[in-house]
Amino acid sequence: MFHFNWLDFTTAALGLAYIILEYRASIWMWAVGFVMQALGIVLYYQKGLYADCGMEFYYIAMTIYGFLLWRKKASHDNQQKLQVSDGTAGDVGGVLAITHMPLRIAAIWVGVTAVIWATIYYLLITYTNSRVPIADSFTTALSIAGIWALARKYLEQWFIWIVVDVVTCGLYFYKDIPFKASLYGLYIVIAVAGYFKWRKMMVEQLKKSR
């Protein structure tokens, strides 16, 4: 039987606004995200998604980090060039530019994500009554790296979120959070479109920097 949950509905609505702003690479996404994450702490705790609940505290910290980073003012030298070929985060006109994730960072990211996944899984099966420890720990571990990649404005962050969105969509339907589950289904579509949008923006930024 369907039960209306105002936290589910509200966080879903905020989540929709969040990903639209992310698609547009708007700094206001961080403000919307802050409110969404604060409410998410309560929602996930109520639903027994303890890893997701704990993840929201990390999200809040990364939201502050991402906002400050996106507001970062570039030096005169960095305003004259954008280092895209090696994935180094550059700046264009005082705004953090979209770049590729360096291969060395990607390799480290894979290793760190695997360790985080295993650690969270162990904690869930040892100290909680979670019925979905594998999926919950997987999406949490992947999201930890995903929001960091978003804060750094790496183009490949969209690939991370596509995987997270697919798994989370199924998980939330299973846990009876229909609004959020449907939102993550929409996230998948927007994430694919977002990748192409950001790639186009990255090319345009490179042209402007020359």
Secondary structure, 3 states (H helix, E strand, C coil): CCCCCHHHHHHHHHHHHHHHHHHCCCCCHHHHHHHHHHHHHHHHHHCCCHHHHHHHHHHHHHHHHHHHHHCCCCCHHHHCCCCCCCCCCCEECCEECCECCCHHHHHHHHHHHHHHHHHHHHHHHHHCCCCCHHHHHHHHHHHHHHHHHHHCCECCHHHHHHHHHHHHHHHHHHCCCHHHHHHHHHHHHHHHHHHHHHHHHHHHHHHHHC
